[in-house]
Structures are given as C-alpha cells and as structure tokens.
C-alpha cells in the first residue's frame, strides 16, 4: 500500500484525473490486469489470469469526515483492513478530499501481484510526467481459462508437487 499526499492549492486531483492516468497504466502494466482464479478441486495453487478492468470498480473518492491527518489515518486504516476482491484485479485506489490544500490518495496493491520495486514503478507511472512503463496492447476482454484447462494443468503439476514435498 501507499499513501500519496498532493499539494492541490493550485490544481485539483480527483477520481477523473486518476482514472485518466490509470487507463494508460492498466494498458501497459500486466499485473494491474491480473485476477486470481482457483484451480478446480485444489489440484494446484491459484493462478493469475488476465481480466478486463473497470476503473470505476477500482477507484473511489470521498470527503473526509475529519479533515485532518488523524481523520485520514482512520480512513486509510479501514481501507487497508479490507480484503481485496479476488474476483477482479488485486488493487484499488481511494482519493480523499477535505484536508485544506491537499488531496490524499491511498493505493493498495496485493503483494502477490508486485514486489516493492514493481509497485514503486506503478506508482511512479501514475504521478510522473514520463512513464517508466513500456507501451503495450490494450486489454479489451477478459481472458477466460476454462475449468477443464485449469484442472488438467493442475493434474500435470501433481508429480512435481509430490517431489517438492518429499524434498522438503
């Protein structure tokens, strides 16, 4: 997770601004499009698959009830205490207004999706004028792995899982 605090005395940062920036980041950064799918019958570990991203589901905004750092800390704590929805890509962003001259953004990205360095690059792409990410194709539709394909893949890994367990 990360907390970004912006000086907005001269300009506004709101959900629309971030959605506009995120549109490019989501297109160019594959981990932002990954969601978790369980393998049938627990035959293998859950896998990541590409998913369509509805930015309105991932970005929210509100005005703080208490317009100070302590109020922000309470709200951020509640966000961080909430599990990410595994039915969609494992990240979310919340924009907070109400602190005079500042806008806060809480960004949550599951640790299974990106390590600290990758998460820093993703955040950098949101706030820098020059994106550190390379261009990539737009994702328009969710990529579905059939339950049969996932089960067969899980069955294929069983012998290796037994060998790893024996070595451990």
N, C-alpha and C positions, 0 to 999 in steps of 0.2 A: 504494500500500500504506500501511498504517498500523499502528502498534503502540500498543495501549491497555493501560495498566497500572492495575489497580484495587486499592484497599486492601480486602482481604477479611478483615480481622481480626474483624469483627462479623457478616459475612454471606457466603454462598457465591455465586459466579458459576460456572456450569458450562454444559455444552452445552445442557441442557434449558432453562435460563433464556434463553440466547441464541436458541434455536430458537423459543421462545415470542415473543420480541421480533421476530425476523426474520419470523415468519408475517405480522404486520401490515405490516412494511416491504415485503416482497415483493408483497403485495396492492396497496399504494398507490404503489409506485415502479416504473414500467415498465422502466427499464434493468436492474433486478435480474431481469427475466424474459426478457431478450433473449439469443438464441444466434446464432451465425454460421452461415450456410448459403452454400455455394459455388454460383455460377450455372453451369449446365452449359456445358461447352466453353470456360469462361473468357470468355464473352461480355460480362460486366460484372463489376464489383467484387463481392466477397461482400456479402451483405445480412444485416440483423438480422431475425429473426422472433421472435414471442412463443413461449415454451416453458413447459411445466409445470415447476415447481421442486420437487424432492425435497430438503428441507432437510438430510436425513441425508447426502446426497451432497456438500453444500457446507460443512457444519460438522463439524469433528473436534475431539477433545480428547485430551490426553496429559499425562503427568507428565514433567517434565524429568529427564534423566539426571543433569545437573549443575544443582543447584538454586541458581543464581546468575545474575547479569546476563550473564556471558560464555557460560554454557550456553544461555541464552535467545537470545543473539545468533547462536550457531551454528545452533540450530534454526530461527530466523527466516530466516537466510540460506539454508538448504536449501529452505525453503518458497518463498522469493522466486525462487530459481533454477529452480524447476519451472514449466514452461509450464501455463497454464490449459487445461482440456479444452474444445475448441471444439464438442463435441457437446452441451454444456449451457451455461446462462448463465455468463458470464465473470467469476465471482467465487468466492471461498472465504474461510472463516474458520476459524482454529485457536485453540483455547483451551489454554493451558499452565498446569498446576498444578505446585507443588513449591517455589516461592520462598516462604519463610515470610511469611504475612500479605498476600500479593499474588497476584493472578491476572493473567496476560498474555493478550491477545487480538491475534492477527495477522490483519489483514483485507487481502485482496488483491482489487482490482477493476481490470479491464483498462481502460487509458486510452482505448480506443475507445468504451467504454460511458459514461464520465462524466469530465468535466474535474475539476480540483481543487476547485472550489466545489461542484459537484454531489456529489462524493464526500464532502465535509465534511458536507453536508446529510444524506446517507445515514447516515454515522457518527453524526451528531447524533440522528437518529431512533432509533438503537439505544440511546443512553445517556441521552437527555433524557427527562424525565417527560412533556413536551408535545411531540408530534411536529411537526416543521416541514413534514411532507409532507401533502398533501391526501388525503382519502379517495378510494378508487377501488374498482372492482369486483374481486372475487376471480377469479383465473385458475384454472380447473379442468382444462382440457385444453390440450394443445399445439396451436398453430395451424400447420397444415401448408401451405406453399406448394408446389404441385406443381412438379416439374422442368420441365414444359411451360410453366407460367406464368413461372417464373424465366427460362427460355430466351427466351421471347417478349419479356419485359421487357428482357433483355439485348440482343436484336436491335434493339429500339426505341431503345436508347440509343447504338447504334453510330455513327449520323451525327454526333451531338453529340460523341462521343469523338474522332472524326477532326477535327472543327473545333477542339476544345480542343487537340489535339496540334499542329495547324498553327499556331495562335496562339502556342503555347509555343515 
